[in-house]
Amino acid sequence: MVSRLKLNDVEIEIVLKDIRNVHLSVHPPSGRVRLAAPRRMKSEQIRLFAISRLAWIRAQQTKLRAQERETAREYINRESHWVWGKRYLLVLKPATGRAVIELRHRTIALHIEADASQEAREAAVEDWYRKQLKGAVPPLLARWQTRVGVDVERFFVQRMKTKWGSANQNARTIRLNTELAKKPPECLEYLVVHELVHLIEPTHNARFVALMDRHLPQWRFHRDTLNRLPVREERWTY
């Protein structure tokens, strides 16, 4: 069941689901608000919860609407792409067989069929980014799991539209956005520590902040750096 709640200038999409807790999210690029609540929750309870989070919702909307966005990529010659915080130019190299990417001094060489479609070129680059991130995460987990005092059962790398990462405390898993392969390495390290701490404390309360301060004192700097950097232009569907 889907309904809408209007609180002054903020409209919230309400979804009742078979879940235990309330989940509130603000989605880019425009700041669309979605609140998923347990079916047992009464309308007035949902309304009061939304009111209590109104300042946070507005802050998230302001941040999303102000964040710079990349222009849509066409995956053509001499187009700029970012890898670990550095700018490279894409160079298309005609080849046969499976697409291969080589990272050189200032270029990303994509060896691919000469008549490959834009979709095929994009898929090859996205797959390469995913592999870069998958290779970078295990050393960070090896370094930080002992320091934080948690063990991760599995980690997942995937394209995410609304967040940089997430953690599942019950399953002991973390998920990371493939876009992190474009950002400076310290941003990825911050996210790994962030999600590891969430395996101890799932909310952003005072305990979470204290744990982050203890393990990564400069975490706010890395968070702000990440949130200042341009995010990809998405094909949004609702």
VOLUMFI-73302 format. One line per field, with one value per residue (C-alpha): residue number from 1; x, y, z. Coordinates in steps of 0.5 Angstrom, whole numbers, plus 500, padded with zeros to 3 digits. Layout:
! VOLUMFI-73302
nr c(NUM	...)
c1 c(X	...)
c2 c(Y	...)
c3 c(Z	...)
END
This chain:
! VOLUMFI-73302
nr c(1	2	3	4	5	6	7	8	9	10	11	12	13	14	15	16	17	18	19	20	21	22	23	24	25	26	27	28	29	30	31	32	33	34	35	36	37	38	39	40	41	42	43	44	45	46	47	48	49	50	51	52	53	54	55	56	57	58	59	60	61	62	63	64	65	66	67	68	69	70	71	72	73	74	75	76	77	78	79	80	81	82	83	84	85	86	87	88	89	90	91	92	93	94	95	96	97	98	99	100	101	102	103	104	105	106	107	108	109	110	111	112	113	114	115	116	117	118	119	120	121	122	123	124	125	126	127	128	129	130	131	132	133	134	135	136	137	138	139	140	141	142	143	144	145	146	147	148	149	150	151	152	153	154	155	156	157	158	159	160	161	162	163	164	165	166	167	168	169	170	171	172	173	174	175	176	177	178	179	180	181	182	183	184	185	186	187	188	189	190	191	192	193	194	195	196	197	198	199	200	201	202	203	204	205	206	207	208	209	210	211	212	213	214	215	216	217	218	219	220	221	222	223	224	225	226	227	228	229	230	231	232	233	234	235	236	237	238)
c1 c(500	503	500	503	504	505	509	509	513	516	512	513	512	509	510	507	511	512	518	520	523	522	526	527	531	532	533	537	537	531	531	525	523	521	518	518	514	511	504	502	504	498	498	499	505	508	506	509	516	516	515	521	526	523	530	534	530	531	538	539	535	539	545	543	540	547	552	555	553	558	555	553	558	558	564	568	575	578	573	574	574	576	580	582	581	585	583	584	582	579	582	578	583	579	580	577	574	573	573	580	582	589	590	596	600	594	589	584	585	579	580	574	570	570	563	561	555	555	552	557	563	559	558	566	568	563	565	572	571	567	574	578	574	573	581	582	577	580	587	582	578	584	587	581	577	581	582	575	573	568	569	565	562	562	562	559	560	554	552	548	544	542	548	555	555	551	552	547	548	545	548	555	556	557	556	560	558	562	563	568	573	573	574	581	583	582	575	574	578	573	567	570	571	564	560	565	563	555	556	557	552	547	545	549	548	553	556	557	560	565	567	569	573	577	578	579	579	580	573	569	574	574	566	566	571	567	560	563	566	561	557	555	549	543	538	532	526	521)
c2 c(500	507	514	521	525	533	537	544	544	537	531	524	517	512	505	500	493	487	490	491	498	504	506	513	515	522	520	524	528	532	530	525	522	515	512	505	503	496	495	495	502	507	513	518	514	515	522	524	520	524	530	529	527	534	538	532	531	538	538	532	535	541	537	533	539	543	537	537	532	529	530	524	520	517	513	516	518	523	523	524	519	518	513	513	521	522	524	520	520	514	512	507	501	497	489	483	478	480	487	489	495	498	504	508	514	519	514	509	504	500	495	493	491	497	497	496	500	505	501	495	500	503	496	494	500	499	492	494	499	494	489	495	496	489	488	494	492	486	489	494	489	485	492	494	488	487	494	495	489	486	480	481	475	478	484	486	491	494	500	504	511	513	511	510	504	500	494	488	487	481	478	481	484	490	493	499	503	502	509	509	507	514	517	518	512	515	516	508	507	512	508	501	504	507	500	496	501	500	492	495	500	501	508	515	516	518	511	511	518	516	509	513	518	513	509	514	521	525	521	528	530	524	524	532	530	525	529	535	531	530	524	521	523	517	515	516	512	512)
c3 c(500	498	500	501	507	506	512	509	503	504	501	503	500	505	504	509	508	512	516	523	523	520	514	512	505	501	494	489	485	487	494	493	500	502	508	509	515	518	517	524	525	525	521	527	529	522	522	528	526	520	524	528	522	518	520	517	511	509	510	506	500	501	500	494	490	491	490	483	478	472	465	462	459	452	453	447	445	449	454	462	467	474	477	485	485	478	472	465	458	455	449	444	441	436	438	437	443	450	452	456	459	461	465	463	465	463	459	460	454	452	447	444	438	433	432	440	442	447	452	451	452	458	461	460	463	469	470	470	476	479	479	481	488	489	489	493	499	502	504	508	511	513	516	520	522	528	529	530	533	528	523	516	513	506	502	496	490	486	483	488	487	494	498	498	502	507	513	515	522	522	516	518	511	508	501	497	491	485	484	490	485	482	488	492	496	503	501	500	507	510	508	510	517	517	515	520	525	523	524	532	532	526	527	527	534	539	540	533	533	539	535	529	533	536	530	525	528	521	518	518	513	509	509	507	501	499	499	495	489	483	483	476	472	473	469	474	474	479)
END
